[in-house]
Amino acid sequence: MTLKPKVLRFESLPSTNTELARLASEGAAEGLAVVADEQTAGRGRLQREWSSPKGAGLYFSILLRPKIPTEHWPLITFMAALAVSDALTEATGLQTDIKWPNDLLVNERKICGILAEAIETHPGRAVILGIGINLTQNAFPPELANVATSVSAATGARAERETILAALLSALSRWYALLSEPEKIVAAWCSRSSYADGKLVQVSNGDEVWQGTTRGVERDGALRLGTASGEIRLVRAGDVYSVRSSS
Ligand code: BTN
């Protein structure tokens, strides 16, 4: 599968995902990408807001029309996390960790979030892959101050949005070509995530909270959680938090 990105740029949009979904429903081709300087209604996972002040982030969405079995679609966010991880290393020198399912962390703070949304369009089912990378934290709301970081805070240098975007487009094209080989994506993801195996975590899905130790990832991207009673629970949605053991 070859991806040929073509980028449309906007000064301001409610959300790059929403704009691209509109273009996709009009039949836009795979690889069409949208970048905005600011988003006025940026969206995160689990119906959260994604703070998107002007110039403070790379707000990016790309249209995918993957020809892979539906059960492997969760790996699209894994391949996106791998691409962002490569792009940040290439463009800024930063080494990132990946927190299940697809948050990129530097020094345990979030630097990038990924929101993949599947939609039905006339040419078939498509994915709007949205990526938000924090470039500066000048305009972070106070509640994010302790949990988020940015390229400029983590490197101590100016974040060059265009350099990061160029690296992201080529990394996405490389990883997208591997999507038909799920075991390669899962293995690469596990090798770059401190959350993949042996990490004591709490998982919350809104109603329930479980604690356990991570025990790898299934071929469809589900996180394996070993609980105190010795069973393995498969986690397919929710938030994962690292728990420091008291010993
Ligand atoms: C998360 O909750 O971690 C996912 C955040 C995804 C934010 C990006 S910014 C570009 C794209 N447009 C949106 O409205 N959201 C995604």
Residues whose N, C-alpha, C, O or C-beta is under 5 A from the ligand:
A	BS01	BTN	S15 T16 N17 A41 G42 R43 G44 R45 W50 L58 Y59 F60 G113 I114 L115 G130 I131 G132
